[in-house]
Amino acid sequence: MKPLLDLIPFVLFLGIVLASVAGGDLIKLIGGVAMGISPVLVLIVAVIVFLASALKIIPEYQRAVIFRLGRVIGAKGPGLFILIPIIDKMVKVDLRTVTLDVPTQDIITRDNVSVSVDAVVYFRVIEPVKAIVQVENYLYATSQIAQTTLRSVCGAAELDELLSEREKLNMQLQEIIDRQTDPWGVKVVAVELKRIDLPEELRRAMARQAEAERERRAKIITAEAEYQAAQKLAEAAQILSTQPIAIQLRYLETIQNVSNKPGNTVLIPIPTELFRVFLGEGKVQGQG
């Protein structure tokens, strides 16, 4: 409808030019047609044209900042309202949450490590008048502030902090960006670090460090297992030394376990009393 209304002045101007070129007959013809039109019809058409250009509808998620003769008079909407043609000018503002991707920033951390970091910022307009009057383009301005803040905050942190304390950095970024955009009527809802790219040499070094750490833990666990096994064996030896029949039972159980295994193993059992005899004789000879 708006393009048709903008075309009306051009059509009227074109008609006047054609009438002046064609002569008085065309002017008389137009005058005769105009006299034949009812004033009521002209009034109805004028009212329709006025309402078509004056009535505005704003959806629930938008607001209209109204300028009357260049001065802001406030924000209207949602719903239906009347705008005075020529005098009033309307600028629409979206109140929905905007998802802003922050471009990848090359950063040098506090411990002199080069990394590439990108993030995403969620914000929305809570005061439409400030978003239009206080800043030229609040989307572009918020994007630039998010980039500079991301570089400064991540550059002041060490690499380990950057990798392990993302939640803390996210809260710090949100607080700084929200404080700077508050005069524009923009509320920063959340800031999230998406990706942290490390140099390939640093990745290999961290992989070697993690592998060495895993090997250290494995050796410690193995040593603790050997220590616990030695303690249990010592306890078992003390128990078996007090009960000679228990040693004989363990001996028979070991023979059974070996005989159950498949293979060509030849097992020759020797009574333990035989060793005792030899040991006893050896002790007697030694004493003599």
KALIN-V832081 format. One record per helix or strand of 2 or more residues. SS is the DSSP state (alpha for helix, beta for strand). FROM is the first residue (numbers start at 1). LEN is the number of residues. If there is no record, write none. Layout:
SS:FROM:LEN
SS:FROM:LEN
This chain:
alpha:2:21
alpha:24:13
alpha:39:16
beta:55:4
beta:62:7
beta:71:6
beta:79:4
beta:88:7
beta:98:11
beta:114:12
alpha:128:6
alpha:138:18
alpha:159:6
alpha:166:19
beta:186:13
alpha:200:43
alpha:244:17
alpha:272:16
